[in-house]
């Protein structure tokens, strides 16, 4: 025998089911890289989890990843939704077809990237890089910095041997003399100066770098949950302002995440890496486009990707 259920009761059941679905928490999976970023501060202090919990969003951290490229691959594979990295690695990734969106931009500080050599090295200018081995991360900031430096010095790229290593693997090779120089960025740059007896041959600014740090989300997550990017951006802005007001404290957090204690590295990181975070506006897109032009000219990518198609311009 079929039992009759009033239409009002059916409607109530449907409404309750809809409310349950609406309040079910969303999960944001973030790929973590060690480094002097506002995201690293948010992770350490728990501010992102607290802010997103108010919007029924759970945060799950994954990593740490050695560099942006493997984090982008994890994002492409669907194992994370968001990460940080560089605009140089971003250009390489989207040129290869990875579905990424760039949603927050942080210009690289003048002293936050460059090329280092050992203090005892006979390399004293960019011209001295001819015939040398230089450690870089393939398709990322290191390879970009070296390419810019060689062009600035008028040295054909084939006259230098690129040694492709992840930043976390380069310290031993650098100290052991297996490479002659290292094109890198913070925190590895400051770590080399403090712990690997390195001196800076050139800064990113001196070789014309237009690289920037940035925050990236998968196309799928952005399309499904665009409002989450604004909530994340608000937290990054708060941490950016805090780091500017407390550079040594920020530096200590960044150094600790590298497994380094003491005030020297903390002071270096805090002094160098407190630069503003902004939406990806037209000026930022222009700078990213210049990097893509450079990569295409150098043969590092086959064609120029559509930068604007891979950008989310937030309105804070």
C-alpha positions as a LaTeX table, in Angstrom:
\begin{tabular}{lrrr}
\hline
Residue & $x$ (\AA) & $y$ (\AA) & $z$ (\AA) \\
\hline
Unk1 & 0.00 & 0.00 & 0.00 \\
Unk2 & 1.41 & 3.38 & $-1.01$ \\
Unk3 & 1.38 & 6.02 & 1.72 \\
Unk4 & 0.32 & 9.52 & 0.64 \\
Unk5 & 2.65 & 12.35 & 1.74 \\
Unk6 & 1.29 & 15.92 & 1.74 \\
Unk7 & 2.90 & 18.29 & $-0.76$ \\
Unk8 & 3.87 & 20.65 & 2.06 \\
Unk9 & 5.89 & 17.89 & 3.72 \\
Unk10 & 7.65 & 17.06 & 0.44 \\
Unk11 & 8.55 & 20.72 & $-0.04$ \\
Unk12 & 9.94 & 20.87 & 3.49 \\
Unk13 & 12.10 & 17.80 & 2.89 \\
Unk14 & 13.47 & 19.28 & $-0.34$ \\
Unk15 & 14.20 & 22.58 & 1.40 \\
Unk16 & 16.05 & 20.85 & 4.25 \\
Unk17 & 18.10 & 18.80 & 1.78 \\
Unk18 & 19.00 & 21.95 & $-0.15$ \\
Unk19 & 20.06 & 23.74 & 3.03 \\
Unk20 & 22.26 & 20.80 & 4.03 \\
Unk21 & 23.94 & 20.84 & 0.65 \\
Unk22 & 24.41 & 24.62 & 0.78 \\
Unk23 & 26.17 & 24.50 & 4.16 \\
Unk24 & 28.45 & 21.57 & 3.35 \\
Unk25 & 32.04 & 22.87 & 3.66 \\
Unk26 & 34.20 & 23.37 & 0.59 \\
Unk27 & 37.82 & 22.17 & 0.67 \\
Unk28 & 40.65 & 24.32 & $-0.71$ \\
Unk29 & 43.86 & 22.31 & $-1.27$ \\
Unk30 & 46.93 & 24.53 & $-1.30$ \\
Unk31 & 50.39 & 23.57 & $-2.57$ \\
Unk32 & 52.97 & 25.02 & $-0.19$ \\
Unk33 & 56.45 & 26.23 & $-1.20$ \\
Unk34 & 59.02 & 27.28 & 1.36 \\
Unk35 & 59.92 & 30.89 & 0.81 \\
Unk36 & 59.37 & 34.50 & 1.81 \\
Unk37 & 55.71 & 34.78 & 0.80 \\
Unk38 & 52.59 & 36.09 & 2.46 \\
Unk39 & 51.04 & 32.65 & 1.99 \\
Unk40 & 53.85 & 31.12 & 4.06 \\
Unk41 & 53.06 & 33.57 & 6.87 \\
Unk42 & 49.36 & 32.72 & 6.68 \\
Unk43 & 50.19 & 29.02 & 6.89 \\
Unk44 & 52.41 & 29.44 & 9.93 \\
Unk45 & 50.00 & 31.74 & 11.77 \\
Unk46 & 46.78 & 29.91 & 10.84 \\
Unk47 & 45.13 & 33.09 & 9.60 \\
Unk48 & 43.93 & 31.63 & 6.32 \\
Unk49 & 42.19 & 28.67 & 7.96 \\
Unk50 & 40.46 & 30.99 & 10.42 \\
Unk51 & 39.30 & 33.46 & 7.76 \\
Unk52 & 38.03 & 30.81 & 5.35 \\
Unk53 & 36.29 & 28.81 & 8.07 \\
Unk54 & 33.93 & 31.76 & 8.43 \\
Unk55 & 32.89 & 31.07 & 4.81 \\
Unk56 & 32.56 & 27.29 & 5.28 \\
Unk57 & 35.86 & 26.60 & 3.48 \\
Unk58 & 38.35 & 24.07 & 4.86 \\
Unk59 & 42.05 & 24.47 & 4.03 \\
Unk60 & 44.28 & 21.47 & 3.37 \\
Unk61 & 48.02 & 22.01 & 2.84 \\
Unk62 & 50.12 & 19.87 & 0.51 \\
Unk63 & 53.91 & 19.89 & 0.15 \\
Unk64 & 56.30 & 21.49 & 0.54 \\
Unk65 & 57.10 & 21.55 & $-3.17$ \\
Unk66 & 60.71 & 22.27 & $-4.21$ \\
Unk67 & 59.68 & 24.89 & $-6.79$ \\
Unk68 & 56.72 & 26.21 & $-8.74$ \\
Unk69 & 56.98 & 23.74 & $-11.64$ \\
Unk70 & 56.15 & 20.58 & $-9.64$ \\
Unk71 & 53.39 & 22.49 & $-7.81$ \\
Unk72 & 51.87 & 23.48 & $-11.13$ \\
Unk73 & 52.02 & 19.86 & $-12.26$ \\
Unk74 & 50.17 & 18.81 & $-9.10$ \\
Unk75 & 47.59 & 21.50 & $-9.80$ \\
Unk76 & 47.25 & 20.27 & $-13.38$ \\
Unk77 & 46.81 & 16.70 & $-12.13$ \\
Unk78 & 43.98 & 17.83 & $-9.85$ \\
Unk79 & 45.69 & 17.02 & $-6.54$ \\
Unk80 & 45.81 & 20.68 & $-5.41$ \\
Unk81 & 43.71 & 23.75 & $-6.23$ \\
Unk82 & 45.99 & 26.70 & $-5.47$ \\
Unk83 & 49.69 & 27.47 & $-5.08$ \\
Unk84 & 52.31 & 30.18 & $-5.27$ \\
Unk85 & 55.23 & 30.54 & $-7.65$ \\
Unk86 & 56.87 & 32.89 & $-10.13$ \\
Unk87 & 55.61 & 34.64 & $-13.23$ \\
Unk88 & 58.46 & 33.05 & $-15.17$ \\
Unk89 & 57.37 & 29.51 & $-14.28$ \\
Unk90 & 53.77 & 30.55 & $-14.93$ \\
Unk91 & 54.61 & 31.55 & $-18.52$ \\
Unk92 & 56.32 & 28.20 & $-19.13$ \\
Unk93 & 53.36 & 26.33 & $-17.64$ \\
Unk94 & 50.59 & 28.02 & $-19.64$ \\
Unk95 & 52.68 & 27.82 & $-22.80$ \\
Unk96 & 52.67 & 24.06 & $-22.25$ \\
Unk97 & 48.88 & 24.09 & $-21.91$ \\
Unk98 & 48.40 & 23.90 & $-18.13$ \\
Unk99 & 45.02 & 25.38 & $-17.07$ \\
Unk100 & 46.20 & 27.97 & $-14.53$ \\
Unk101 & 44.87 & 31.36 & $-13.45$ \\
Unk102 & 47.12 & 34.11 & $-12.02$ \\
Unk103 & 45.13 & 36.07 & $-9.40$ \\
Unk104 & 47.56 & 38.04 & $-7.18$ \\
Unk105 & 50.86 & 39.68 & $-8.14$ \\
Unk106 & 53.95 & 40.60 & $-6.13$ \\
Unk107 & 56.86 & 42.20 & $-7.95$ \\
Unk108 & 60.19 & 40.55 & $-7.16$ \\
Unk109 & 62.28 & 42.77 & $-4.86$ \\
Unk110 & 65.47 & 44.15 & $-6.40$ \\
Unk111 & 67.71 & 42.09 & $-4.11$ \\
Unk112 & 65.45 & 39.05 & $-3.95$ \\
Unk113 & 66.92 & 37.22 & $-6.95$ \\
Unk114 & 70.19 & 37.07 & $-8.85$ \\
Unk115 & 73.32 & 35.06 & $-9.56$ \\
Unk116 & 75.77 & 33.96 & $-6.88$ \\
Unk117 & 79.27 & 32.47 & $-6.97$ \\
Unk118 & 81.53 & 31.17 & $-4.23$ \\
Unk119 & 83.64 & 33.77 & $-2.44$ \\
Unk120 & 86.80 & 32.04 & $-3.66$ \\
Unk121 & 85.63 & 31.98 & $-7.30$ \\
Unk122 & 87.57 & 33.71 & $-10.06$ \\
Unk123 & 84.23 & 34.87 & $-11.51$ \\
Unk124 & 83.99 & 38.60 & $-10.89$ \\
Unk125 & 81.72 & 39.77 & $-13.72$ \\
Unk126 & 79.08 & 38.36 & $-16.02$ \\
Unk127 & 81.73 & 38.12 & $-18.73$ \\
Unk128 & 83.52 & 35.53 & $-16.60$ \\
Unk129 & 80.58 & 33.12 & $-16.95$ \\
Unk130 & 81.86 & 32.02 & $-20.38$ \\
Unk131 & 82.67 & 28.32 & $-20.28$ \\
Unk132 & 81.23 & 27.90 & $-16.77$ \\
Unk133 & 78.56 & 25.63 & $-15.31$ \\
Unk134 & 75.55 & 27.47 & $-13.88$ \\
Unk135 & 72.81 & 25.80 & $-11.82$ \\
Unk136 & 69.26 & 26.77 & $-12.82$ \\
Unk137 & 65.77 & 25.35 & $-12.42$ \\
Unk138 & 64.48 & 24.39 & $-15.85$ \\
Unk139 & 61.88 & 26.74 & $-17.29$ \\
Unk140 & 61.65 & 28.80 & $-14.12$ \\
Unk141 & 63.23 & 31.81 & $-12.48$ \\
Unk142 & 66.78 & 30.45 & $-12.54$ \\
Unk143 & 66.83 & 29.79 & $-16.28$ \\
Unk144 & 65.20 & 33.15 & $-16.93$ \\
Unk145 & 67.76 & 35.03 & $-14.79$ \\
Unk146 & 70.68 & 33.31 & $-16.48$ \\
Unk147 & 69.25 & 34.01 & $-19.94$ \\
Unk148 & 68.81 & 37.70 & $-19.09$ \\
Unk149 & 72.32 & 37.90 & $-17.63$ \\
Unk150 & 73.95 & 36.33 & $-20.68$ \\
Unk151 & 72.09 & 38.66 & $-23.00$ \\
Unk152 & 73.12 & 41.66 & $-20.88$ \\
Unk153 & 76.76 & 40.51 & $-21.12$ \\
Unk154 & 76.56 & 39.67 & $-24.86$ \\
Unk155 & 77.37 & 36.00 & $-24.25$ \\
Unk156 & 75.72 & 33.38 & $-26.50$ \\
Unk157 & 73.78 & 30.90 & $-24.38$ \\
Unk158 & 75.67 & 27.93 & $-25.81$ \\
Unk159 & 78.89 & 29.28 & $-24.27$ \\
Unk160 & 77.56 & 28.48 & $-20.78$ \\
Unk161 & 76.57 & 25.04 & $-19.52$ \\
Unk162 & 73.20 & 24.99 & $-17.82$ \\
Unk163 & 72.96 & 22.43 & $-15.02$ \\
Unk164 & 69.31 & 21.73 & $-14.32$ \\
Unk165 & 68.73 & 21.23 & $-10.59$ \\
Unk166 & 65.90 & 21.96 & $-8.20$ \\
Unk167 & 66.75 & 24.77 & $-5.76$ \\
Unk168 & 66.75 & 22.39 & $-2.79$ \\
Unk169 & 69.31 & 20.14 & $-4.52$ \\
Unk170 & 71.67 & 22.90 & $-5.60$ \\
Unk171 & 73.30 & 23.77 & $-2.27$ \\
Unk172 & 75.46 & 20.64 & $-2.17$ \\
Unk173 & 76.47 & 21.00 & $-5.82$ \\
Unk174 & 77.33 & 24.66 & $-5.29$ \\
Unk175 & 79.39 & 24.12 & $-2.13$ \\
Unk176 & 81.14 & 21.10 & $-3.64$ \\
Unk177 & 82.23 & 22.99 & $-6.74$ \\
Unk178 & 80.17 & 20.88 & $-9.14$ \\
Unk179 & 78.71 & 24.12 & $-10.51$ \\
Unk180 & 80.46 & 27.46 & $-10.80$ \\
Unk181 & 77.47 & 29.73 & $-10.27$ \\
Unk182 & 73.84 & 29.59 & $-9.26$ \\
Unk183 & 70.95 & 31.66 & $-10.65$ \\
Unk184 & 68.32 & 31.71 & $-7.93$ \\
Unk185 & 65.92 & 33.66 & $-5.74$ \\
Unk186 & 65.00 & 34.04 & $-2.09$ \\
Unk187 & 65.04 & 32.23 & 0.26 \\
Unk188 & 67.78 & 30.27 & $-1.53$ \\
Unk189 & 69.68 & 33.43 & $-2.47$ \\
Unk190 & 69.94 & 34.65 & 1.12 \\
Unk191 & 70.64 & 31.11 & 2.32 \\
Unk192 & 73.58 & 30.85 & $-0.10$ \\
Unk193 & 74.99 & 34.15 & 1.12 \\
Unk194 & 74.66 & 33.15 & 4.76 \\
Unk195 & 75.52 & 29.44 & 4.76 \\
Unk196 & 77.25 & 28.55 & 1.48 \\
Unk197 & 80.03 & 31.17 & 1.47 \\
Unk198 & 78.51 & 32.87 & $-1.57$ \\
Unk199 & 78.74 & 36.38 & $-2.91$ \\
Unk200 & 76.25 & 37.97 & $-5.26$ \\
Unk201 & 77.54 & 38.48 & $-8.78$ \\
Unk202 & 74.46 & 40.38 & $-9.93$ \\
Unk203 & 70.92 & 41.15 & $-8.84$ \\
Unk204 & 67.78 & 40.62 & $-10.85$ \\
Unk205 & 67.42 & 44.36 & $-11.20$ \\
Unk206 & 70.92 & 44.69 & $-12.67$ \\
Unk207 & 70.18 & 42.19 & $-15.43$ \\
Unk208 & 66.74 & 43.59 & $-16.27$ \\
Unk209 & 64.54 & 40.94 & $-14.68$ \\
Unk210 & 60.78 & 41.53 & $-14.80$ \\
Unk211 & 60.02 & 38.45 & $-12.73$ \\
Unk212 & 57.40 & 38.47 & $-9.99$ \\
Unk213 & 55.98 & 36.18 & $-7.37$ \\
Unk214 & 52.35 & 35.28 & $-7.72$ \\
Unk215 & 49.36 & 33.25 & $-6.58$ \\
Unk216 & 47.72 & 30.76 & $-8.88$ \\
Unk217 & 44.56 & 28.68 & $-8.97$ \\
Unk218 & 43.35 & 25.90 & $-11.24$ \\
Unk219 & 40.87 & 26.85 & $-13.93$ \\
Unk220 & 38.40 & 24.30 & $-12.57$ \\
Unk221 & 38.48 & 25.67 & $-9.01$ \\
Unk222 & 38.21 & 29.26 & $-10.21$ \\
Unk223 & 35.19 & 28.53 & $-12.39$ \\
Unk224 & 33.41 & 26.71 & $-9.57$ \\
Unk225 & 34.37 & 28.99 & $-6.66$ \\
Unk226 & 35.47 & 32.44 & $-7.86$ \\
Unk227 & 34.50 & 34.16 & $-4.59$ \\
Unk228 & 37.13 & 32.17 & $-2.66$ \\
Unk229 & 39.93 & 34.05 & $-4.43$ \\
Unk230 & 38.78 & 37.34 & $-2.91$ \\
Unk231 & 38.75 & 35.83 & 0.58 \\
Unk232 & 42.25 & 34.43 & 0.10 \\
Unk233 & 43.48 & 37.75 & $-1.30$ \\
Unk234 & 42.18 & 39.61 & 1.75 \\
Unk235 & 44.26 & 37.38 & 4.03 \\
Unk236 & 47.37 & 37.78 & 1.85 \\
Unk237 & 46.95 & 41.55 & 2.04 \\
Unk238 & 46.71 & 41.39 & 5.82 \\
Unk239 & 49.86 & 39.27 & 6.07 \\
Unk240 & 51.67 & 41.58 & 3.65 \\
Unk241 & 50.91 & 44.59 & 5.84 \\
Unk242 & 51.96 & 42.65 & 8.95 \\
Unk243 & 55.30 & 41.65 & 7.36 \\
Unk244 & 56.03 & 45.24 & 6.39 \\
Unk245 & 55.42 & 46.34 & 9.99 \\
Unk246 & 57.31 & 43.36 & 11.48 \\
Unk247 & 60.10 & 42.45 & 9.01 \\
Unk248 & 62.32 & 40.61 & 11.49 \\
Unk249 & 59.44 & 38.54 & 12.85 \\
Unk250 & 58.39 & 37.68 & 9.28 \\
Unk251 & 61.99 & 36.81 & 8.45 \\
Unk252 & 62.18 & 34.46 & 11.43 \\
Unk253 & 59.09 & 32.59 & 10.22 \\
Unk254 & 60.48 & 32.26 & 6.70 \\
Unk255 & 63.91 & 31.15 & 7.97 \\
Unk256 & 62.33 & 28.63 & 10.34 \\
Unk257 & 60.37 & 27.08 & 7.49 \\
Unk258 & 63.73 & 26.54 & 5.77 \\
Unk259 & 64.99 & 24.75 & 8.87 \\
Unk260 & 67.29 & 27.68 & 9.65 \\
Unk261 & 67.56 & 29.37 & 13.03 \\
Unk262 & 69.34 & 32.55 & 14.04 \\
Unk263 & 68.85 & 36.19 & 13.22 \\
Unk264 & 71.19 & 36.68 & 10.22 \\
Unk265 & 69.08 & 34.91 & 7.61 \\
Unk266 & 65.89 & 36.19 & 9.22 \\
Unk267 & 67.11 & 39.77 & 8.96 \\
Unk268 & 68.11 & 39.28 & 5.32 \\
Unk269 & 64.77 & 37.77 & 4.35 \\
Unk270 & 62.72 & 40.31 & 6.29 \\
Unk271 & 64.62 & 43.28 & 4.91 \\
Unk272 & 64.42 & 42.23 & 1.27 \\
Unk273 & 61.04 & 40.60 & 0.86 \\
Unk274 & 58.40 & 43.02 & 2.12 \\
Unk275 & 56.96 & 44.32 & $-1.16$ \\
Unk276 & 53.26 & 45.03 & $-1.85$ \\
Unk277 & 50.83 & 42.45 & $-3.19$ \\
Unk278 & 48.36 & 43.67 & $-5.83$ \\
Unk279 & 45.71 & 42.34 & $-8.20$ \\
Unk280 & 46.97 & 41.27 & $-11.62$ \\
Unk281 & 46.27 & 44.55 & $-13.40$ \\
Unk282 & 47.17 & 45.76 & $-16.89$ \\
Unk283 & 50.68 & 46.77 & $-15.81$ \\
Unk284 & 51.32 & 43.30 & $-14.37$ \\
Unk285 & 49.97 & 41.64 & $-17.52$ \\
Unk286 & 52.37 & 43.78 & $-19.58$ \\
Unk287 & 55.34 & 42.61 & $-17.48$ \\
Unk288 & 54.27 & 38.97 & $-17.77$ \\
Unk289 & 53.90 & 39.48 & $-21.52$ \\
Unk290 & 57.47 & 40.78 & $-21.71$ \\
Unk291 & 58.67 & 37.56 & $-20.07$ \\
Unk292 & 56.69 & 35.51 & $-22.59$ \\
Unk293 & 58.24 & 37.55 & $-25.43$ \\
Unk294 & 61.69 & 36.92 & $-23.98$ \\
Unk295 & 61.10 & 33.17 & $-23.61$ \\
Unk296 & 59.86 & 32.92 & $-27.18$ \\
Unk297 & 62.83 & 34.88 & $-28.52$ \\
Unk298 & 65.22 & 32.63 & $-26.63$ \\
Unk299 & 63.47 & 29.49 & $-27.89$ \\
Unk300 & 62.38 & 28.43 & $-24.39$ \\
Unk301 & 58.71 & 28.28 & $-25.44$ \\
Unk302 & 57.31 & 27.52 & $-28.88$ \\
Unk303 & 54.63 & 30.23 & $-29.00$ \\
Unk304 & 53.40 & 33.24 & $-27.03$ \\
Unk305 & 50.51 & 32.26 & $-24.73$ \\
Unk306 & 47.46 & 34.45 & $-24.23$ \\
Unk307 & 48.35 & 35.93 & $-20.83$ \\
Unk308 & 45.04 & 37.73 & $-20.25$ \\
Unk309 & 43.09 & 34.50 & $-20.75$ \\
Unk310 & 44.97 & 33.04 & $-17.76$ \\
Unk311 & 44.49 & 35.99 & $-15.40$ \\
Unk312 & 41.83 & 36.83 & $-12.84$ \\
Unk313 & 41.70 & 40.56 & $-12.10$ \\
Unk314 & 40.28 & 40.89 & $-8.61$ \\
Unk315 & 38.52 & 43.99 & $-7.34$ \\
Unk316 & 39.61 & 44.29 & $-3.69$ \\
\hline
\end{tabular}
